[in-house]
Amino acid sequence: MKFNEAFEGRNYLHSLDILGEPLTTMVLYVDKVELDNHKGTKETKPVVTIHGGKPFVLNVTNYTRLSRIAKSADTANWKGIIFTVEAVDYPRAESGYALRVVNKPIKTEAFLEAATDVDDLKERYLLLNDTSYKDLVIKISKQWIKK
């Protein structure tokens, strides 16, 4: 049983959700959300709603990395940014892992190639709203049909 199956009630992306399986995704939008922190008090944090996954609570490191990728510190300019997030060793965390945005831009082709099935591929293609990737989508679809 995977972590996300064992703890289905978790509302936000956790490092154990993607351990060993980096997630290439797209920013849909960013909100500020009031959350409980480890001290038992409330804290407002930026939360990224992403394609195909749970919302992702940002810390300063991941906010900075997404800002670099987007070339903007203003989250209003992040919609459509493609990035990869992975679980990394982090001994101070309760699980021993933390989520980290990979500190480099991701090519659109990698976003399409990370699709898990034909429906996901179609959704990713529609999110891009760019017909120049049509041939790549057809190529990827054909690979699944052959399997």
N, C-alpha and C positions, 0 to 999 in steps of 0.2 A: 504494500500500500504506500502510495506517495504522500508526502507531507500535505499537499493541498487536498487530498482525499481524506486524510485523517483529521484535518482541522478545517473543514469546509466553511465554518462560520467566520473565518478571518476575512476582513473586508479589503485589506491592502496587500500588495505584493510583498512577499517575505523571501529572504535569501534561500530558504530551503524549498521554495516553490520551483526554483530554477537551478538548483544545485546540479552542476555537470551539464546543464543544457542552457547556454546563454540565449537570451531572448532578444531578437531583432524586431523592433516595433516602430510605431510612429506616434508622435504626440498628436492627440486630438484636441485637448485643451488643458489649461492649468487653473486650479482653484486654490483658495486659501481655506483650510479646514482646521477647526479646533479639535485637538486630540489630547488624550491623556499622555503625559510623559512618564519616564521611569521614576520620577520623584513623587508621583501621585497628584500632580497639579495639571492644569490645562495649558496647552501651548498651541499657538497657531503656526501651521506649517504649510508650505506649498505642496500640492498633490497633483501629479500629472495623470490625467486619464489617457490611457494608451490603447492602441488597437490590439485586440486579442489577449488581453490580460487584465489582472486586477489593477486598480489605481496604485500609483507608485509615489510614496511619501518621500520628498526630497530632503536630504541633509545639505549642509553647505558645500561639501565636496561635489556631490552629484549636481547641485544647482550650478556650480561653477563650470563643471564639465559640459553640461547642456548649454550653458551660455556661450561657451567657446564654439561648440558645434553649430549653434544657431547664429553665431556672430552677433549676439544681442543678449544683454542682461535683462531685457524686458520680456516677460513670459507671454505678453500679447503677440510677440513675433515668433513664437515657437511652434505654432500650429503647422503640421506637416513635416516637422523635423524627424528624420529617421535616425535611430540610434540603437546601440546594443547595450544591454545591461546584463551583468554576470554576477555570480556569487563568488566572493573572494574570501580567503582566510582572514579572520579578524578575531583574535583570541579574546578581546574585551567584550564581544557580543555574547549573549546568552547561548546562542546556537553555535558560536565559533565562526560564524560567517557574516558577511555584510554584502549588501547590494552595491555595485559600483557601475557607473556608466563608463563604457569603454571610451577613452579619451581621443576619439578620432571620428570624423564624419563617416557615415556608412553610405555606400553607393546604393542607388535606387534598385539596381539589379539584385543586390544582396537581400533587400527587403522583400522582393518578389520571390526569390529563391528560398527564403525561409518559411514560406507558406507550408502549412501542414497537410492540406488537402485541396481539392479543386475549389470548394466553396470559399476557403480562406484565401486562395489565390485570387479568385474573382473579387472578393471584398477588398483586398489590398490594391488590386488594379483600379477599382472604382475610386478608392480613396486618393490615389495618385492623380486621377483626373487628367491623364496624359496618354494619349493614344500612341505616342511614339514607342511605347513598350509592348505593343500588341504582339509583335513577332516573338518576343521573349516569353510572353504569357502562353502563347500557342506551343512553343517549344517545351516549356515546363509541363504543360498539360499532357502533351504527347508522351513524355517520360512516364507519367503516372499511368496512362492508359496501357503502356507496354508491360507494366508490372502486374 
